[in-house]
Amino acid sequence: MLNSTFYPNFFILVGIPGLENEHNLNSTFICIFYIFILFGNIILLVVISASSGLHKPMFIFLSILASNDILLSTSIAPKMLCIFWFNSRLISFDSCLLQMFFIHFFSGVESGMLLAMAFDRYIAICQPLRYGSIMTNTLIGKFVIMLLVRAAVLVGPILILIKRLPAFKTNIIEHSYCEHMAVVKLAAVDIRINSAYGLFVAFTVVGGDLLFILLSYSMIFHTVFSLPSKDSRLTAFNTCAPHICVFLTFYVLAIFSFLSHRYGKRIPPYIHIILSDMYLLVPPMLNPLVYGMKTKQIRERVLKALNSKY
């Protein structure tokens, strides 16, 4: 089978190659991450939806981010747990492509939401008098639709290009989920077009969004440091602190995962896989913790809800 080419009906997911004997430990961490993701983000959604005082652009973006985090983690965590707990490694060709679509789609939406939130902070701090007239529900709706369409349009061709591959060398994916390049590298034909398009999508989404976020924050910091009083500067910075923590976590892990997978040939394979897993699971787990602890309005409402029950 490995010495000939074929077109597979299914793939076999290895999990974390090189750490097969540690699957019980790995599954424990994945399960804990997934529980925290669901619990933390659902609390955020409930608190924001139940509090009329939080029906503002920043918190609307945060609720969309929380929903996206739940969907992103759900696209990989259940299948990973099936691999680790039940040795259920098989995944059909079409299911693999569907999982790949959801992973890259929700990752693209995640990056776009971080950009939208940076724009919201830029308007709030650099154009405070115009904030209400600019950040309207109509603009928020357009932002969300644009991000969904962008993610679908960019990710769709990835699946089409894979479906057009005529033959594969093996159907064993050295990964814990259907990652794009992990599947493409199995092909028995020239994959330069697939690889080039994957790079194009990565640089368009992650690279483009990160560039505009950094540009937004350069202007925000310029405005903050020009404020006359220390208290004003501190207040303005504190409103940005949660978002800075969130986008740094997401993009640092994304860049490390991307670079190690493509260029870190001397890095052990299990490091590649762990970085890829953490890139998709750690930010969704940390986002509600960061916003819950650093955002006064959310923290107060969560504490109030807990105190009312006890």
Salt bridges, closest charged atoms under 4 A:
ASP94 OD1 - LYS163 NZ 3.30
ASP120 OD2 - ARG121 NH2 2.71
GLU179 OE1 - HIS261 NE2 3.43
ASP190 OD2 - ARG192 NH2 2.68
ASP209 OD2 - ARG150 NH2 2.86
GLU300 OE2 - LYS296 NZ 3.92
